[in-house]
Amino acid sequence: MNCLNLKVVTDFNTLPFRGRVGTSRVKDLNLSVNRIVACSVPGSGPVQGPSQRSDLSRTESYALLKQQLEVAKKSEDYKEAARLRDSLRIFEEEEPVLRLQRLLKEAIAQERFEDAATYRDELKEISPHSLLKCSSEATTLGIRVQVRSVYVEARSQPSKGLYFFSYRVRIHNQSNRPVQLLKRHWIITDANGRTESVHGTGVIGEQPVILPKSGFEYSSACPLSTSSGRMEGDFEMKHIDKLGTRSFNVAVAPFALSTFGDAADHAI
């Protein structure tokens, strides 16, 4: 479950943090990442439907259905949106985690909190990490860390127990003092509860200095032996405007690694 640093991800650097992820080439690992299908935000262009291709995995089909639904809603094609919403619900009924996530969201919205507690407990039982989002945000001493993960279909081999996840980290120094990132620490947990702690110097081979009111971003990756899991950790940093200052830890809040991404809201 060791994380793999991706020093050059050309498309990521040109996209907003919440933008849709498309095709990109990762030079350090010699990867062609051409299917990143989870935790993405739909674009505004036409999306090819699952019925038009026969080689789609269930993960890809689900992602495409979500994208098509967003496109239909934005174009006010409510008849098509209703059809896609129903298709998503049928799909989710066949996936216990997705079904429970939808039922949990509906129960909370309708203030059926007893039912919500039941669905939450069932989710914890079958998929401990499914209540997490594929993104997180935390601020420590004026240093804000945002993370978002995506499932990389093209680098995964589910039949061999290999699921490949990429994640992008954005660090913003909101304080009035410059800091330097010295070390990283990740805690990676798979769906079976197996946990690995990873320590390293800096990130992507650097120990970046982050000036006040500025930021630093990078992408990395993590192979996992299960289709879901979680990551959390911290960065060791220090202020560099005075000699002899002690280092401090900046938290990275937990976020999910999931082949299906975040549960979507299909209401119209």
C-alpha positions as CSV (number, residue, x, y, z in Angstrom):
1,M,0.0,0.0,0.0
2,N,3.0,2.4,-0.3
3,C,2.2,5.7,-1.9
4,L,3.8,6.5,-5.3
5,N,4.8,10.0,-6.0
6,L,3.7,11.5,-9.3
7,K,6.0,14.5,-10.1
8,V,4.4,15.4,-13.4
9,V,0.7,15.2,-14.0
10,T,0.2,17.5,-16.9
11,D,-3.6,17.7,-16.9
12,F,-4.0,18.0,-13.2
13,N,-1.9,21.2,-13.2
14,T,-4.3,22.9,-15.5
15,L,-7.6,21.9,-13.8
16,P,-9.4,23.6,-10.9
17,F,-9.3,21.5,-7.8
18,R,-12.9,20.4,-8.2
19,G,-12.7,20.0,-11.9
20,R,-13.3,17.0,-14.0
21,V,-10.3,14.7,-14.5
22,G,-9.6,13.4,-18.0
23,T,-6.6,12.0,-19.8
24,S,-3.2,12.7,-18.4
25,R,0.3,11.2,-18.7
26,V,2.4,10.6,-15.6
27,K,6.0,10.7,-16.7
28,D,7.8,9.4,-13.6
29,L,5.8,6.2,-13.5
30,N,5.5,5.9,-17.3
31,L,1.7,5.6,-16.9
32,S,-1.1,6.4,-19.3
33,V,-3.9,7.4,-17.0
34,N,-6.9,7.4,-19.4
35,R,-9.7,6.4,-17.2
36,I,-10.2,8.3,-13.9
37,V,-13.8,7.7,-13.1
38,A,-14.5,8.3,-9.5
39,C,-15.0,11.4,-7.4
40,S,-15.1,13.6,-10.5
41,V,-17.3,16.5,-11.3
42,P,-19.2,16.2,-14.5
43,G,-18.3,18.5,-17.4
44,S,-20.5,20.4,-19.7
45,G,-20.0,18.4,-22.9
46,P,-21.8,15.3,-24.1
47,V,-21.0,12.1,-22.4
48,Q,-21.0,8.7,-24.0
49,G,-23.6,6.5,-22.5
50,P,-22.9,3.0,-21.1
51,S,-25.2,1.5,-23.7
52,Q,-22.9,2.7,-26.4
53,R,-19.9,0.7,-25.2
54,S,-19.7,-3.0,-24.3
55,D,-16.3,-2.9,-22.5
56,L,-17.3,-0.7,-19.6
57,S,-16.7,-1.9,-16.0
58,R,-19.4,-1.3,-13.4
59,T,-17.3,1.5,-12.0
60,E,-17.2,3.3,-15.3
61,S,-20.8,2.7,-16.0
62,Y,-21.8,4.3,-12.7
63,A,-19.5,7.3,-13.3
64,L,-20.9,7.8,-16.8
65,L,-24.5,7.6,-15.6
66,K,-23.8,10.3,-12.9
67,Q,-22.1,12.5,-15.5
68,Q,-25.0,12.1,-18.0
69,L,-27.5,13.0,-15.2
70,E,-25.7,16.2,-14.5
71,V,-25.6,17.1,-18.2
72,A,-29.3,16.4,-18.6
73,K,-30.2,18.5,-15.5
74,K,-28.0,21.4,-16.7
75,S,-29.7,21.3,-20.2
76,E,-33.1,21.1,-18.6
77,D,-33.9,17.8,-20.3
78,Y,-35.9,16.6,-17.4
79,K,-37.4,13.6,-19.1
80,E,-33.9,12.2,-19.8
81,A,-32.8,13.2,-16.3
82,A,-35.6,11.2,-14.8
83,R,-34.7,8.2,-16.9
84,L,-31.1,8.4,-15.8
85,R,-32.1,8.9,-12.2
86,D,-34.1,5.7,-12.3
87,S,-31.2,3.9,-14.0
88,L,-28.9,5.0,-11.2
89,R,-31.3,3.8,-8.6
90,I,-31.5,0.4,-10.3
91,F,-27.7,0.3,-10.4
92,E,-27.4,1.2,-6.8
93,E,-29.9,-1.5,-5.7
94,E,-27.4,-4.0,-7.0
95,E,-24.6,-2.5,-5.0
96,P,-25.2,-2.8,-1.2
97,V,-22.9,0.1,-0.3
98,L,-24.4,2.5,-2.8
99,R,-27.9,1.5,-1.9
100,L,-27.3,2.1,1.8
101,Q,-25.6,5.4,1.1
102,R,-28.7,6.6,-0.8
103,L,-31.1,5.3,1.9
104,L,-29.0,7.1,4.6
105,K,-29.1,10.4,2.7
106,E,-32.8,10.1,2.1
107,A,-33.5,9.2,5.8
108,I,-31.5,12.2,7.0
109,A,-33.2,14.6,4.5
110,Q,-36.6,13.3,5.7
111,E,-35.6,13.5,9.4
112,R,-36.1,9.8,9.9
113,F,-33.1,9.6,12.2
114,E,-33.9,6.2,13.6
115,D,-33.7,4.7,10.1
116,A,-30.6,6.8,9.4
117,A,-28.9,5.3,12.4
118,T,-29.7,1.8,11.2
119,Y,-28.4,2.5,7.7
120,R,-25.2,4.1,9.1
121,D,-24.5,1.1,11.3
122,E,-25.1,-1.3,8.4
123,L,-22.6,0.7,6.3
124,K,-20.0,0.6,9.0
125,E,-20.5,-3.2,9.1
126,I,-20.0,-3.9,5.4
127,S,-17.8,-1.0,4.4
128,P,-16.1,0.9,7.3
129,H,-14.8,3.7,5.1
130,S,-17.9,4.3,3.0
131,L,-19.1,7.2,5.3
132,L,-16.0,9.2,4.3
133,K,-15.9,11.5,1.4
134,C,-13.2,11.3,-1.3
135,S,-12.0,14.7,-0.3
136,S,-11.1,16.3,3.0
137,E,-9.9,19.7,4.4
138,A,-8.2,20.6,7.7
139,T,-6.4,23.7,9.0
140,T,-3.6,23.7,11.5
141,L,-1.9,26.9,12.7
142,G,-3.0,28.7,9.6
143,I,-1.9,26.0,7.2
144,R,-4.9,24.6,5.2
145,V,-4.6,21.2,3.5
146,Q,-7.1,20.0,1.0
147,V,-7.0,16.5,-0.6
148,R,-9.1,14.8,-3.3
149,S,-8.8,11.2,-4.4
150,V,-9.8,9.5,-7.7
151,Y,-9.8,5.9,-8.8
152,V,-7.6,5.2,-11.8
153,E,-9.3,2.4,-13.8
154,A,-6.5,2.0,-16.3
155,R,-3.8,1.1,-13.7
156,S,-6.1,-1.2,-11.6
157,Q,-6.3,-5.0,-11.9
158,P,-9.2,-6.0,-9.7
159,S,-8.8,-9.7,-10.6
160,K,-5.3,-9.6,-9.1
161,G,-6.4,-7.5,-6.1
162,L,-4.9,-4.3,-7.3
163,Y,-6.8,-1.0,-7.1
164,F,-4.9,2.2,-8.0
165,F,-5.9,5.5,-6.6
166,S,-4.5,9.0,-7.3
167,Y,-4.8,11.9,-5.0
168,R,-4.1,15.6,-5.3
169,V,-2.9,17.7,-2.3
170,R,-3.3,21.4,-2.1
171,I,-1.5,23.2,0.8
172,H,-2.3,26.9,1.4
173,N,-0.4,29.0,3.9
174,Q,-3.0,31.4,5.3
175,S,-0.7,32.6,8.1
176,N,1.7,35.6,8.0
177,R,4.9,33.5,8.4
178,P,6.8,31.4,5.8
179,V,6.9,27.6,6.4
180,Q,8.8,24.7,5.0
181,L,7.4,21.2,4.6
182,L,10.0,18.8,6.0
183,K,8.4,15.4,6.2
184,R,5.2,13.5,5.4
185,H,3.4,10.8,7.2
186,W,0.5,8.8,5.8
187,I,-1.7,6.2,7.5
188,I,-3.3,3.9,4.9
189,T,-6.1,1.5,5.8
190,D,-7.8,-1.0,3.4
191,A,-11.3,-2.4,3.6
192,N,-10.0,-5.4,5.6
193,G,-8.7,-3.1,8.4
194,R,-5.1,-3.7,7.5
195,T,-3.2,-0.5,8.2
196,E,0.2,0.7,7.0
197,S,2.1,3.8,8.2
198,V,4.3,5.5,5.6
199,H,7.0,8.1,6.5
200,G,9.1,10.1,4.1
201,T,11.2,13.2,3.6
202,G,9.3,16.0,1.9
203,V,6.9,15.3,-1.0
204,I,7.7,14.4,-4.6
205,G,11.4,14.8,-3.8
206,E,11.0,18.3,-2.6
207,Q,10.9,20.2,0.8
208,P,8.9,23.2,-0.5
209,V,9.0,26.6,1.1
210,I,5.5,28.1,1.2
211,L,5.3,31.8,1.6
212,P,2.5,33.6,3.4
213,K,-0.8,33.8,1.4
214,S,0.6,31.3,-1.2
215,G,0.2,27.6,-1.8
216,F,1.8,24.4,-3.1
217,E,0.1,21.5,-4.9
218,Y,1.2,18.1,-5.9
219,S,-0.2,14.7,-7.0
220,S,0.7,11.3,-5.8
221,A,-0.8,7.8,-5.9
222,C,-1.5,4.8,-3.7
223,P,-2.1,1.2,-4.8
224,L,-4.5,-0.7,-2.6
225,S,-5.5,-4.4,-2.3
226,T,-9.2,-3.7,-1.8
227,S,-11.7,-1.6,-3.7
228,S,-12.0,0.9,-0.8
229,G,-10.0,2.3,2.0
230,R,-9.0,5.5,3.7
231,M,-6.0,7.7,4.1
232,E,-5.0,10.3,6.7
233,G,-1.8,11.7,8.0
234,D,0.2,14.9,8.7
235,F,3.0,17.0,7.4
236,E,5.9,18.1,9.6
237,M,6.6,21.8,9.0
238,K,8.6,24.6,10.5
239,H,8.6,28.4,10.4
240,I,11.7,29.6,8.7
241,D,11.6,33.3,9.5
242,K,13.4,32.8,12.8
243,L,16.4,30.5,13.7
244,G,15.8,27.7,16.2
245,T,12.0,27.4,15.7
246,R,10.5,24.1,16.5
247,S,8.7,22.0,13.9
248,F,5.0,21.3,14.1
249,N,2.6,18.8,12.6
250,V,-0.1,19.9,10.1
251,A,-3.1,17.5,10.0
252,V,-4.4,15.9,6.8
253,A,-8.0,14.9,7.6
254,P,-9.2,11.4,6.6
255,F,-10.5,10.9,3.1
256,A,-11.8,7.9,1.3
257,L,-10.3,5.8,-1.5
258,S,-13.3,4.4,-3.4
259,T,-13.9,2.8,-6.8
260,F,-17.4,4.3,-6.9
261,G,-16.6,7.7,-5.4
262,D,-18.9,9.8,-3.3
263,A,-22.6,9.0,-3.2
264,A,-24.4,11.3,-5.6
265,D,-27.6,13.2,-5.0
266,H,-30.0,12.2,-7.8
267,A,-32.9,14.4,-6.9
268,I,-34.3,16.6,-9.7
